[in-house]
């Protein structure tokens, strides 16, 4: 019985990860305290990431990000101080906290949010 439960749990985790596709890498960066750690300041819809009470940055979901194309998100992630000099959001690209590929994966994740 335990073995069956472990197999079912592993299958569910695999299915959840594959449902996100490439966005899964971005999700990992979004919640990784050693990388993006976006979850420290932003909330996402249920099921897209851990439930948190973060409120430093805006809640991120499809409605909030409507109209944010890849170029606009890329600019924001690379250096948010260009749009808002008073922001507390780190300049992930400018400070080389994330490389270009990682920024692209974060954008994939953000565009996959419900």
DAWO-V231139 format. One record per residue. N is the residue number from 0. PHI is phi in whole degrees, 0 to 359 (999 if undefined). OMEGA is omega as a letter, one per 20 degrees, with the letter a starting at -180 (NA if undefined). BURIAL is + if it has 9 or more other C-alpha atoms within 8 Angstrom, else -. Layout:
BEGIN
n;phi;omega;burial
N;PHI;OMEGA;BURIAL
N;PHI;OMEGA;BURIAL
END
This chain:
BEGIN
n;phi;omega;burial
0;999;r;-
1;297;r;-
2;299;r;-
3;298;r;-
4;296;r;-
5;297;r;-
6;295;r;-
7;297;r;-
8;296;r;-
9;295;r;-
10;296;r;-
11;295;r;-
12;296;r;-
13;296;r;-
14;297;r;-
15;297;r;-
16;294;a;+
17;287;r;-
18;297;r;-
19;277;r;+
20;59;a;-
21;297;a;+
22;296;r;+
23;300;r;+
24;296;r;+
25;295;r;+
26;299;r;+
27;298;r;-
28;294;a;+
29;301;a;+
30;256;a;+
31;281;a;+
32;295;r;-
33;269;a;-
34;232;a;+
35;293;a;+
36;52;a;+
37;300;a;+
38;296;r;+
39;292;a;-
40;240;a;+
41;241;r;+
42;263;r;+
43;231;a;+
44;301;r;+
45;307;r;-
46;91;a;-
47;271;a;+
48;183;r;+
49;298;r;-
50;284;a;-
51;225;r;-
52;253;a;-
53;303;r;+
54;214;r;+
55;289;r;-
56;253;a;-
57;291;r;-
58;295;a;+
59;252;r;+
60;203;a;+
61;301;a;+
62;295;a;-
63;294;a;-
64;266;r;+
65;301;a;-
66;91;r;-
67;272;r;-
68;281;a;-
69;301;a;-
70;297;a;-
71;293;r;-
72;293;r;+
73;300;r;+
74;299;a;+
75;297;a;+
76;289;r;+
77;293;a;+
78;202;a;+
79;293;a;+
80;291;r;+
81;291;r;-
82;271;a;-
83;214;a;-
84;301;a;-
85;264;a;-
86;295;r;-
87;261;r;-
88;290;a;-
89;293;r;-
90;278;a;+
91;304;a;+
92;282;a;+
93;299;r;-
94;269;r;-
95;58;r;-
96;285;r;+
97;229;r;+
98;274;a;-
99;301;a;-
100;296;r;-
101;295;r;+
102;298;r;+
103;297;r;+
104;293;r;+
105;298;r;+
106;296;r;+
107;304;a;+
108;297;a;+
109;298;r;+
110;287;r;-
111;271;a;+
112;296;r;+
113;285;NA;-
END
